[in-house]
């Protein structure tokens, strides 16, 4: 899903004060990590993910994460990736874009 510039700017502003909820550690991209990202996206819609390990491959890992979760890239600054995915259940949506 591609976001319009104004929506992306709004999401970046909303994510500014967020802390990373998922950490990429020494095990890298595992099914458990994808499941954790899926849960976080379902509950929060807008999340930050931090690369504590595998920093040299973070761009490739980020592309795989986005592909496997169906999330949209909001920003990628340093070792922190910000993702957004709208909750499929309208009654549980947290963000109004």
C-alpha positions, 0 to 999 in steps of 0.5 A, spaced: 500 500 500 502 506 497 501 512 502 500 519 500 505 524 502 500 528 507 498 521 510 505 519 511 507 526 514 502 525 519 504 518 520 511 520 522 509 525 526 504 520 530 510 515 530 515 520 533 514 519 540 513 511 540 518 506 542 520 500 538 515 494 540 519 489 536 527 488 536 530 484 531 536 480 535 541 475 533 536 470 530 534 475 525 528 474 521 524 468 524 517 466 523 516 468 531 519 475 529 514 475 523 508 473 528 510 478 533 510 484 528 503 481 525 501 482 533 503 489 534 501 491 527 494 488 529 494 491 536 497 498 534 497 499 526 503 504 527 509 501 530 517 501 530 522 496 529 529 496 531 535 492 529 539 490 534 543 485 530 544 484 523 545 491 521 549 490 515 543 487 512 537 491 515 535 494 508 534 487 505 531 484 512 526 490 512 524 489 505 522 482 507 518 484 513 514 489 509 513 483 504 511 478 509 507 482 513 503 487 508 505 493 512 507 500 509 513 503 510 513 510 513 520 511 515 527 508 516 531 512 520 538 509 522 536 502 525 529 504 526 524 502 521 517 505 522 511 501 519 503 502 518 498 497 517 491 499 517 487 494 522 482 490 517 476 490 523 473 497 522 471 497 530 478 496 532 482 501 528 486 506 532 488 511 527 484 515 522 487 517 516 
